[in-house]
Amino acid sequence: MTHRPAGSLQRSSKNKPRRPSPASHEHLRPRRSRRRRVRGLEHITGTCPGYNLGKAYKRVTREFEKEFRSSDLTLAQFALLVNIGRDEPASGSDVALRLGSDLSTVSRTIELLVTRGFVAQERGEDRRVRLYRLTAEGRAALAEAIPKWRRARYQVLSRLDHRSWRRTLRQLRALAS
């Protein structure tokens, strides 16, 4: 037997760990079936309106939310103030219809804006209908947020030429109607 210094990691050939055979590594190799593509799926993701509009929505929303981080308003609150202010007084149903949202979601957000003093509410001729108007505080919050909206809009649309955007906007409106 040969003399080895203390702490040496060398082993005699008798005590060497055996290398596993290549067959024992099969569990480490990716299975071909996992890497195989199902034909036609690229067509679905490439042409599906829901998939592509959803992807674009997420990208655009991220850009606007990034710009609105320093605002007193969220993007949803900004959209509500814009839609209330564009045609005052506005009913919750009118605003929900313009936003393509449901009345309960719009009502919850409007109530928050009322609590914050950005929106005033009153009863309509039909006592069941609530009408909303912007307050001076709401107009000020909107005025502060519009430049942020413009910057975000510029960032998003900088990838498109004006004619492409106008055509896309017409098509989006057709889909939304």
C-alpha positions as CSV (number, residue, x, y, z in Angstrom):
1,M,0.0,0.0,0.0
2,T,1.3,3.5,-0.9
3,H,1.6,6.2,1.6
4,R,-0.7,9.1,1.2
5,P,-0.5,12.4,3.1
6,A,-3.2,13.0,5.7
7,G,-6.4,14.6,4.3
8,S,-5.6,13.3,0.8
9,L,-8.7,12.7,-1.3
10,Q,-7.1,10.1,-3.5
11,R,-8.6,6.6,-3.3
12,S,-7.2,3.3,-4.2
13,S,-8.6,1.7,-7.3
14,K,-10.5,-0.6,-5.1
15,N,-12.4,2.2,-3.4
16,K,-12.9,4.5,-6.4
17,P,-16.6,5.3,-6.9
18,R,-17.9,3.7,-10.0
19,R,-19.2,5.8,-12.8
20,P,-22.8,5.2,-13.5
21,S,-23.4,3.7,-16.9
22,P,-24.9,6.1,-19.6
23,A,-28.1,4.1,-19.3
24,S,-28.6,5.2,-15.7
25,H,-28.6,8.9,-16.8
26,E,-31.7,8.4,-18.9
27,H,-33.8,10.1,-16.3
28,L,-31.7,13.3,-16.7
29,R,-32.2,13.6,-20.4
30,P,-35.2,15.5,-21.6
31,R,-37.8,13.3,-23.2
32,R,-38.4,13.9,-26.8
33,S,-42.1,13.9,-26.3
34,R,-41.8,16.9,-24.1
35,R,-39.9,18.8,-26.7
36,R,-42.1,17.9,-29.6
37,R,-44.4,20.6,-30.9
38,V,-48.0,20.1,-31.6
39,R,-48.6,21.2,-35.2
40,G,-50.8,24.1,-35.8
41,L,-50.4,25.8,-32.5
42,E,-48.2,28.6,-33.9
43,H,-51.1,29.4,-36.2
44,I,-53.4,29.7,-33.2
45,T,-51.1,32.0,-31.3
46,G,-50.2,33.9,-34.4
47,T,-53.8,34.6,-35.5
48,C,-56.0,34.4,-32.4
49,P,-57.6,37.8,-31.6
50,G,-58.0,37.0,-27.9
51,Y,-54.3,36.0,-27.6
52,N,-52.9,38.8,-29.5
53,L,-55.2,41.5,-28.1
54,G,-54.5,40.3,-24.6
55,K,-50.8,40.4,-25.2
56,A,-51.0,43.9,-26.6
57,Y,-53.3,45.0,-23.7
58,K,-50.8,43.8,-21.1
59,R,-47.9,45.6,-22.8
60,V,-49.9,48.8,-23.2
61,T,-51.2,48.7,-19.6
62,R,-47.7,48.2,-18.2
63,E,-46.5,51.3,-20.0
64,F,-49.5,53.4,-18.7
65,E,-49.2,52.0,-15.1
66,K,-45.5,52.8,-15.1
67,E,-46.3,56.4,-16.0
68,F,-49.1,56.6,-13.4
69,R,-47.1,55.4,-10.5
70,S,-46.3,59.0,-9.5
71,S,-50.0,60.0,-9.8
72,D,-52.7,60.3,-7.2
73,L,-54.8,58.1,-9.6
74,T,-54.7,54.6,-10.9
75,L,-55.2,54.0,-14.6
76,A,-58.8,52.7,-13.9
77,Q,-59.6,55.8,-11.8
78,F,-58.2,58.1,-14.5
79,A,-60.4,56.3,-17.1
80,L,-63.5,56.8,-14.9
81,L,-62.8,60.5,-14.4
82,V,-62.3,61.0,-18.1
83,N,-65.6,59.2,-18.9
84,I,-67.5,61.1,-16.2
85,G,-66.0,64.4,-17.3
86,R,-66.6,64.0,-21.0
87,D,-70.4,64.1,-20.6
88,E,-71.6,65.4,-17.3
89,P,-73.7,64.4,-15.5
90,A,-73.0,60.8,-16.3
91,S,-74.8,57.8,-14.9
92,G,-72.9,54.7,-13.8
93,S,-74.5,52.8,-16.6
94,D,-73.3,55.3,-19.2
95,V,-69.8,55.1,-17.9
96,A,-69.8,51.3,-17.7
97,L,-71.1,51.1,-21.3
98,R,-68.4,53.5,-22.6
99,L,-65.7,51.5,-20.7
100,G,-67.0,48.1,-21.8
101,S,-67.2,47.1,-18.2
102,D,-69.9,45.9,-15.8
103,L,-71.8,48.3,-13.6
104,S,-70.8,46.7,-10.3
105,T,-67.1,47.2,-11.0
106,V,-67.6,50.8,-12.2
107,S,-69.8,51.6,-9.2
108,R,-67.1,50.3,-6.7
109,T,-64.4,52.5,-8.3
110,I,-66.8,55.5,-8.5
111,E,-67.6,55.2,-4.8
112,L,-63.9,55.3,-4.0
113,L,-63.6,58.5,-6.2
114,V,-66.6,60.0,-4.3
115,T,-65.0,59.2,-1.0
116,R,-61.8,60.9,-2.1
117,G,-63.7,64.0,-3.1
118,F,-63.0,63.7,-6.9
119,V,-66.6,62.9,-7.9
120,A,-69.9,64.2,-6.6
121,Q,-73.1,62.1,-6.9
122,E,-76.7,63.1,-7.1
123,R,-80.0,61.3,-7.8
124,G,-81.5,61.5,-11.3
125,E,-85.1,62.1,-12.1
126,D,-85.5,58.4,-11.8
127,R,-84.5,58.1,-8.1
128,R,-82.9,54.7,-8.8
129,V,-80.3,56.3,-11.0
130,R,-77.2,58.0,-9.6
131,L,-75.6,60.8,-11.7
132,Y,-71.9,61.7,-11.3
133,R,-70.0,65.0,-11.8
134,L,-66.4,65.9,-11.4
135,T,-65.6,68.1,-8.4
136,A,-62.9,70.8,-8.5
137,E,-60.5,68.3,-6.8
138,G,-61.4,65.7,-9.5
139,R,-60.7,68.2,-12.3
140,A,-57.4,69.0,-10.7
141,A,-56.4,65.4,-10.3
142,L,-57.4,64.8,-14.0
143,A,-55.4,67.9,-15.1
144,E,-52.3,66.5,-13.2
145,A,-52.7,63.1,-14.8
146,I,-53.2,64.1,-18.4
147,P,-49.5,64.8,-19.1
148,K,-48.7,61.4,-17.7
149,W,-51.3,59.9,-20.0
150,R,-49.8,61.8,-23.0
151,R,-46.3,60.5,-22.2
152,A,-47.5,56.9,-21.9
153,R,-49.5,57.2,-25.1
154,Y,-46.4,58.6,-26.9
155,Q,-44.3,55.7,-25.7
156,V,-46.9,53.1,-26.8
157,L,-47.6,54.7,-30.2
158,S,-44.0,55.5,-31.0
159,R,-43.7,52.0,-32.5
160,L,-46.5,52.7,-35.1
161,D,-46.8,55.3,-37.8
162,H,-49.8,57.5,-37.7
163,R,-51.7,55.8,-40.5
164,S,-51.2,52.4,-39.0
165,W,-52.5,53.6,-35.7
166,R,-55.6,55.2,-37.2
167,R,-56.4,52.0,-39.1
168,T,-55.8,49.9,-36.0
169,L,-58.0,52.2,-33.9
170,R,-60.8,51.9,-36.4
171,Q,-60.5,48.1,-36.3
172,L,-60.4,48.0,-32.5
173,R,-63.6,50.1,-32.4
174,A,-65.3,47.8,-34.8
175,L,-64.3,44.8,-32.5
176,A,-65.5,46.7,-29.4
177,S,-68.9,47.7,-30.8
